[in-house]
């Protein structure tokens, strides 16, 4: 969420559309949160599912608990991808909400500038030393989001669709 907020704030410092900012931030944070959840949850989730099933079987049929170990392994193997997808979706939903909270003031500032008929730019970004320290291609410029910056966010969209197709 912090990475998304900072990068999107820089890249969209002169972008007047809060919807473009929101769409790009959502794509980025969902991709990052979903990927992080995917690589960190699988094995702990498999262990937790197995332990929970063993405890349920032991309580229901203590004399057959050891014989049901292949069933536990099969149920875990059959359901781990679905369970991981649920965890990934929950992580993406939570990260999206957190990002919207973090960027709410920026959304409102863009809408207010549009309502006043003024061009939007984020003065806090231009009053710091931060943009001047960036290489020229990465510096925000007047006129909104640049095409090479937009491609980065569009790539998040493509990689998210590719991941969904793989499941």
N, C-alpha and C positions, 0 to 999 in steps of 0.2 A: 504494500500500500504506500509506503514512504517513497520507494523507488519510483513507482508510477506517478505519484503526486509531483515529485520533483522533476522528473523528465517531461511529463506532460505540461507542467507549468512553464518550463523553459521553452519547449517546442511550440506551445500555443500562446506565448506571451503577447502576440499581436493578432491572434485569431479571434474575430468577432463572434463566431458561432459557438454558443455553449453546447449545442448538440454535437458538433464535430469534436469538441474537447471531451464530452462525456462518452461518445462512442469509442474514441481512441483509447481513453483511459480504461473503459470497461474491457475492451479487447486485450489490452496489455495486462491488466491485473488478473483477468480470468485466466489468461494463458500462463502467467507466472504462478499463480496460486494453484491452478489445476496441475501443472507439471510438478510443483513442489510436493503437493499432496500425493501424486502418483508414485513418486520415487521414495517417499518416506512412509507410506501407510501399508504397503502390501504385506510385508513379513509380520509386523506387529499385529495387523488385523487377522492374518492367518492363524497366528498363535492364540489370539484372544478368542476367535471363533472355535478353535479346537478345544481350548480349555472350557469354554462355556458348554459346548456339546458334551464333553466328557462328564462335566458336573451334572448336567441334566440326565444323561444316561445312567450315571452312578446312583442318582437319587431314585430313578424310576425302576431300574433293574440292576441292583448292585452285583448280583451273581454273574451277570452277562457283560459287565462293563468292559472287561479286557477283550472279549470276543468282538465287541463293536468298534474296535479301533480302526479297521478298514472302512467302516461306514463313516466314521468321523473324518478320515482322510479324504474319502470320496466327496462328502458333502462340502468340505472346505475347498477342495479343488474345483468343484462344480460352481461354487458361488463366490469365489474370491474376486473375480473380475467385476462382477455386478456390485459387490460390496465396495470395492475400490472406486467404482464409478459414482456410487452414492457419496462417498467421502469427498471425491474430487468436486462433485457438484456443490456439496455443502461448503467446501472451502472457497469455491468460486463465488457463490452467492454472498458469503460473509465478506469476502474481499471487495466485491463490487459495492456492497452497502457501505463499507468503511471508506472506500475511495470516494463515493458520492458525498459522504459526510465531510471528508477532508477537502473536497473541491467545491463545496456548496457556496462559499463566498465568491469563488471565481465564476461560477455559473451565474450568480446574482449580479456580479459586476458587469458581465457581458450583456445581460438583459437590460440592466440600467443604462448602459452606454447606448444601446440600440434604441431604447425608449426616448433618450434625450437627443437622438439623431447624431451622436458623436462617434468617431472611430474608437475602437477599443485598443488599449495597450495596457499591460500590467506595469505600472510605474515602479513597483517594488523591485522588479527584476532589473530594470534599467538604472536604478539608483544604487545598485550594489556593484562590487568589483567583479562579480561572478561572470557576466557575459563577456567582458573584455579579456578574461583569462582563457576563454574557449578559442579553439581554432576557428578560422573564418567560416568554414562550412557548417559548423555547429552553432554559430551565434544566431539568436533570433533577429529577424529583420522585419521592417514594417511591411504591412500588406497581408498579414496572416500566415498560415502554415505553408511552408515551402514544399514543393512536390517530393523532394528527396526525404524530407521528414515524414510526409504522409505515407510514403512507401513502407517505412519501418512499421507503422501502425497497421497498414494493410497486410503486411506479412504476418502479423499476429493473427489476423482473421483467417488467412490461408492455413496456417499451422494448426489453428483450432479446428477447422473443418477437416483437415487430414487426420487429426487425432480421433475425431468423432467417427470418421469412416472406418478407422482401424478397429474400433470396438464392435 
